[in-house]
């Protein structure tokens, strides 16, 4: 996906968010709202071990990235559902 090196758990979170929105008509307030119906647990960021970041307002799920600086997710979008910042892998929630 767009050079961001997506981990399966990142993609699982996006798929779960799509399913939640389709079922409920809106996105959850936070990723905890997906547990246990859509995910067994909130996926962890591989860089710092904390939960993946999520912005309902921006409709993104993102990782803090290897520099461990939280910039709020990448903003440049590619052709797929990934955003173009390899420092902070970011995935759009289509809709």
Buried (B, 14 or more C-beta within 10 A) or exposed (E): BBEBEBBEBBBBBBEBBBBBBEEEEEBBEEBEBBEEEBBEEBBBBBBEEEBBBBBBEBBBBBBBBEEEEBBEBBEEBBEEBBBBBBBBBBBBBEE
